[in-house]
């Protein structure tokens, strides 16, 4: 496994030491505040080895000493307990990403990309189950559904917002156009009645699988398909964090092709019926009786 640079540093660090350091970091993240002795017992390594890794991570700013508000009154020096810093949490996230990439590579090599797509669909199914009720509760209006979905995503840390685009967007307030500016999903203002909104963009400023999706876009595709099902319209991914954009942008049409086709078809049918009615009236007033044949002079029938 390729561990992040922040966990791989240290003069002369071997692969085994890097692996052990990552285990220590994960244990601090899961059990902290935790002491070196407690880590040694849980990981099955010597206290001296644990302290060596803790010293390296302290120097790199990955962990910090935890001091309780009120120190217990005990004889002797109290044992130091450690917790992860923000940098330590970020390092662990990258470590898990490396593991996820390795697993998906194994699946793709052994069982093909269909297995990756099946995994992506299964992963997003849980998200869809949790969000569907909130989206349905918003009603049938697509804009309201997008706002509800942005709210649900924002509550899970996706830094999601929505904004109107199209003819009706010019006069609408574009609150939350910069994704990630708020922890809540921003509301897309409704356009004026004489300027219909053509679409809404759903923006996500954070993605928990961003680095994994760089190699496996099936994760992004499965999420977009789930959005389509929840919103009831076909959505289109315009940009993703995984491929270098500053936000993941999903285009959600408000006037769907099906609606446009239905309206066009209805207008065409009405026009055709009108022409048919007019032709019928024309035929009704036309004298279709055969004219009497004129016989040239000098000839008899």
Number of C-alpha atoms within 10 A of each C-alpha: 10 15 21 19 12 17 24 17 16 16 7 7 12 12 13 9 16 20 17 18 24 21 15 22 25 19 19 23 19 12 14 17 18 19 21 23 17 16 22 17 11 12 14 10 13 13 16 12 14 21 17 12 21 22 12 17 22 16 12 16 15 22 24 19 15 15 12 9 6 6 8 8 7 7 6 6 6 10 10 14 18 21 23 26 16 11 14 23 17 14 22 22 15 18 19 15 21 17 15 15 19 15 13 19 17 13 16 16 11 10 11 13 16 12 15 21 18 13 17 19 18 12 14 18 15 10 15 16 12 11 20 19 13 16 23 17 11 16 12 12 12 20 26 20 21 26 24 26 27 26 24 22 22 22 14 13 16 23 27 33 33 31 26 30 21 15 16 19 22 14 13 18 15 19 17 20 18 19 25 22 15 14 18 20 29 27 22 25 20 19 20 14 8 8 15 15 23 17 22 23 24 28 29 26 23 19 18 11 19 20 17 20 20 17 14 21 17 19 22 22 17 20 18 19 18 21 24 15 13 20 23 16 18 15 22 17 17 12 16 22 20 20 15 11 12 17 23 25 22 20 19 27 21 19 14 16 12 10 11 11 11 12 12 12 12 12 12 12 12 12 12 12 12 12 12 12 11 12 11 11 11 10 10 10 8 8 7 8 6 6 6 6 6 6 9 7 6 5 6 6 3
